[in-house]
């Protein structure tokens, strides 16, 4: 990902370009920097009514190069912001019936939202690693009426409650033969079912959380954008 001598890409509108086989995308108030062995994706400050996103990926609609695989990254967040961030594999669809991420994902919002925390996610399955609010209701619905639950929360207890996301950790995903194993600093934290759909590697930080809406004409996860009065960054170290 690193560019010779280090480069900075900035934009205040939706922009996508390709650098060294990686697709760099910025929406709203965002920037991407590489150099000295670090890829830094930054978002904000940003108003609540506008989507801001910094993202790196290795594929698009017509080019999804992975059907499983292993991804290991050393990552940290500079602060716990309002919005989402994550890294892993994704089939580049926001359709509720098609979206199939296999990734680590951070989600947080100042108002009501059912999934506040840091999770291992595979498709509709969520394994909470760190929680900022309880997921008991979703966990109970997942157990009692699994086919009615919008997502399936596999446990109500966080698997690594003391994990500090602002400190660098090594995150590893092993996605093979219908299963995905998630590891943090060499320790297995979750194993989830995983469909072998074509996917791309995706790393991002933004100011939104996502939710399905009943009777949505597009049948997609809609994003709810959130205010951030200071910049937040995701750093991939040792690239």
C-alpha positions as CSV (number, residue, x, y, z in Angstrom):
1,X,0.0,0.0,0.0
2,X,2.9,2.4,0.7
3,X,3.8,4.8,-2.1
4,X,7.4,5.8,-2.7
5,X,8.2,8.8,-0.6
6,X,4.7,8.9,0.9
7,X,1.6,10.5,-0.6
8,X,-1.6,12.1,0.6
9,X,-4.9,11.9,-1.2
10,X,-7.7,14.3,-0.1
11,X,-11.2,14.9,-1.3
12,X,-14.4,16.6,-0.3
13,X,-16.6,14.6,-2.6
14,X,-16.8,11.0,-3.7
15,X,-13.5,10.1,-5.5
16,X,-12.0,6.8,-6.4
17,X,-8.6,6.1,-7.9
18,X,-6.2,3.1,-8.3
19,X,-2.7,3.2,-6.9
20,X,-0.5,0.2,-7.1
21,X,-3.3,-2.3,-7.5
22,X,-5.3,-0.8,-4.5
23,X,-8.5,1.2,-5.0
24,X,-8.6,4.3,-2.8
25,X,-11.9,5.9,-2.1
26,X,-12.8,9.1,-0.2
27,X,-16.2,10.5,0.4
28,X,-16.9,13.8,2.1
29,X,-14.3,15.0,4.6
30,X,-11.6,12.3,4.4
31,X,-8.0,11.6,3.5
32,X,-5.6,8.7,2.9
33,X,-1.9,8.8,3.6
34,X,0.8,6.2,3.0
35,X,4.4,6.2,3.8
36,X,7.0,5.0,6.3
37,X,5.3,1.6,6.5
38,X,1.9,3.0,7.6
39,X,-1.4,3.4,5.7
40,X,-3.5,6.0,7.5
41,X,-7.2,6.4,6.7
42,X,-8.8,9.5,8.3
43,X,-12.3,10.8,8.4
44,X,-13.7,14.1,9.8
45,X,-14.3,16.5,11.3
46,X,-17.7,16.0,9.6
47,X,-21.3,17.1,10.0
48,X,-24.0,14.6,10.8
49,X,-25.9,15.1,7.5
50,X,-22.9,14.2,5.2
51,X,-21.2,10.9,4.6
52,X,-17.5,10.9,5.1
53,X,-15.4,7.8,4.3
54,X,-11.8,6.7,3.7
55,X,-11.4,3.2,2.2
56,X,-8.9,1.0,0.6
57,X,-9.8,-2.2,-1.3
58,X,-8.5,-4.5,-4.0
59,X,-11.6,-5.1,-6.1
60,X,-14.9,-3.8,-7.4
61,X,-18.2,-5.1,-8.8
62,X,-16.6,-6.8,-11.7
63,X,-13.4,-7.8,-10.0
64,X,-13.7,-9.7,-6.7
65,X,-10.4,-11.7,-6.5
66,X,-10.9,-13.8,-3.3
67,X,-13.0,-16.9,-2.4
68,X,-11.7,-17.3,1.0
69,X,-8.1,-16.8,2.2
70,X,-6.0,-15.5,5.0
71,X,-5.7,-11.8,6.0
72,X,-3.4,-10.5,8.8
73,X,-3.1,-6.8,9.6
74,X,-1.6,-4.8,12.5
75,X,-4.2,-2.1,13.1
76,X,-5.2,0.6,15.6
77,X,-7.8,3.3,15.8
78,X,-6.7,6.7,16.9
79,X,-9.9,7.2,18.9
80,X,-13.4,5.7,19.4
81,X,-15.5,7.8,17.0
82,X,-19.1,7.8,16.0
83,X,-19.5,5.6,12.9
84,X,-17.9,2.4,11.7
85,X,-14.5,1.0,10.8
86,X,-13.3,-2.4,9.8
87,X,-11.0,-4.7,7.9
88,X,-11.5,-8.0,6.2
89,X,-13.2,-9.5,3.2
90,X,-16.5,-8.2,1.6
91,X,-18.4,-9.1,-1.6
92,X,-19.2,-5.4,-2.3
93,X,-22.9,-5.5,-1.9
94,X,-25.2,-3.6,0.5
95,X,-28.3,-5.7,-0.5
96,X,-29.7,-7.2,2.7
97,X,-30.1,-10.6,1.0
98,X,-26.6,-10.6,-0.7
99,X,-24.1,-8.7,1.5
100,X,-21.6,-11.2,2.9
101,X,-18.8,-9.6,4.8
102,X,-16.2,-11.6,6.7
103,X,-14.4,-9.0,8.7
104,X,-13.7,-7.3,12.0
105,X,-16.1,-4.3,12.4
106,X,-16.3,-1.4,14.9
107,X,-19.7,0.2,15.3
108,X,-20.7,3.1,17.6
109,X,-23.3,5.9,17.8
110,X,-24.4,8.5,20.3
111,X,-28.1,7.5,20.1
112,X,-30.0,4.2,20.2
113,X,-28.3,1.5,18.1
114,X,-28.4,-2.2,18.8
115,X,-24.8,-3.1,17.9
116,X,-22.4,-0.8,19.7
117,X,-19.0,-2.4,20.0
118,X,-16.3,-4.3,18.1
119,X,-17.3,-7.6,16.4
120,X,-16.2,-10.5,14.3
121,X,-18.8,-10.6,11.6
122,X,-19.5,-13.3,8.9
123,X,-22.7,-12.7,6.9
124,X,-25.5,-12.1,9.4
125,X,-23.5,-13.6,12.3
126,X,-22.0,-11.3,14.9
127,X,-19.6,-12.3,17.7
128,X,-19.0,-9.4,20.1
129,X,-15.4,-8.9,21.1
130,X,-15.9,-5.6,22.9
131,X,-19.3,-4.1,23.8
132,X,-20.3,-0.5,24.5
133,X,-24.0,-1.4,25.2
134,X,-25.8,-4.7,25.9
135,X,-26.8,-7.0,23.0
136,X,-29.1,-9.2,25.2
137,X,-32.3,-8.6,23.2
138,X,-30.7,-9.4,19.9
139,X,-29.0,-12.4,21.4
140,X,-32.3,-13.7,22.8
141,X,-34.1,-13.2,19.5
142,X,-31.2,-15.0,17.7
143,X,-31.8,-18.0,20.0
144,X,-35.6,-18.1,20.1
145,X,-36.5,-17.0,16.6
146,X,-33.3,-17.2,14.6
147,X,-35.0,-16.8,11.2
148,X,-36.8,-13.7,12.3
149,X,-33.7,-11.9,13.7
150,X,-32.2,-9.3,11.4
151,X,-28.7,-10.5,12.6
152,X,-27.6,-13.5,14.7
153,X,-25.6,-12.5,17.8
154,X,-23.8,-15.7,18.9
155,X,-23.1,-14.6,22.5
156,X,-24.2,-11.8,24.8
157,X,-20.9,-11.6,26.6
158,X,-17.9,-9.8,25.0
159,X,-15.1,-12.2,24.1
160,X,-12.2,-9.8,24.8
161,X,-13.8,-7.0,27.0
162,X,-10.5,-5.4,27.9
163,X,-9.3,-5.0,24.3
164,X,-8.1,-1.4,23.6
165,X,-8.7,-0.6,20.0
166,X,-6.5,2.5,20.2
167,X,-3.4,0.3,20.8
168,X,-2.0,-1.7,17.9
169,X,-3.0,-5.4,17.7
170,X,-2.5,-8.1,15.1
171,X,-5.8,-9.2,13.6
172,X,-6.1,-12.3,11.5
173,X,-8.9,-13.9,9.5
174,X,-8.6,-17.5,8.2
175,X,-11.6,-18.0,5.8
176,X,-11.7,-21.5,4.5
177,X,-14.2,-24.3,3.7
178,X,-17.3,-22.6,4.9
179,X,-15.8,-21.3,8.2
180,X,-14.0,-18.2,9.3
181,X,-11.6,-18.1,12.3
182,X,-10.9,-14.7,13.8
183,X,-7.8,-14.2,15.9
184,X,-6.4,-11.2,17.9
185,X,-2.7,-11.2,18.8
186,X,-2.5,-15.0,18.0
187,X,-5.5,-15.9,20.2
188,X,-8.6,-17.3,18.6
189,X,-11.6,-15.2,19.6
190,X,-14.4,-16.5,17.3
191,X,-15.3,-19.0,14.7
192,X,-18.3,-18.4,12.5
193,X,-20.0,-20.0,9.4
194,X,-18.8,-18.3,6.2
195,X,-20.1,-18.6,2.7
196,X,-17.5,-18.9,0.0
197,X,-18.7,-15.9,-2.1
198,X,-16.3,-13.9,-4.3
199,X,-14.9,-11.0,-2.2
200,X,-12.4,-8.2,-2.0
201,X,-10.2,-7.1,0.8
202,X,-11.7,-3.9,2.3
203,X,-10.4,-1.5,5.0
204,X,-12.3,1.6,5.9
205,X,-13.3,4.2,8.4
206,X,-16.5,6.4,8.2
207,X,-19.1,8.4,10.1
208,X,-22.0,6.0,9.6
209,X,-23.8,3.0,11.1
210,X,-25.9,0.8,8.9
211,X,-29.4,-0.6,9.4
212,X,-32.0,-2.5,7.3
213,X,-35.4,-0.7,6.9
214,X,-38.7,-2.5,6.5
215,X,-40.2,-2.0,3.0
216,X,-37.0,-0.4,1.7
217,X,-37.4,-0.3,-2.1
218,X,-33.7,-1.1,-2.6
219,X,-33.6,-3.9,0.0
220,X,-30.3,-2.4,1.2
221,X,-28.6,-1.5,4.5
222,X,-29.1,2.3,4.7
223,X,-26.4,4.4,6.4
224,X,-27.2,6.8,9.2
225,X,-24.5,9.5,9.2
226,X,-23.2,10.9,12.5
227,X,-21.4,14.0,13.7
228,X,-17.7,13.9,14.5
229,X,-16.1,17.2,15.7
230,X,-12.6,15.9,15.5
231,X,-10.7,13.7,13.1
232,X,-10.6,9.9,13.6
233,X,-8.1,7.6,11.8
234,X,-7.5,3.9,11.2
235,X,-3.8,3.0,10.9
236,X,-2.5,-0.1,9.2
237,X,1.0,-0.6,10.5
238,X,3.9,-2.3,8.8
239,X,2.5,-2.2,5.3
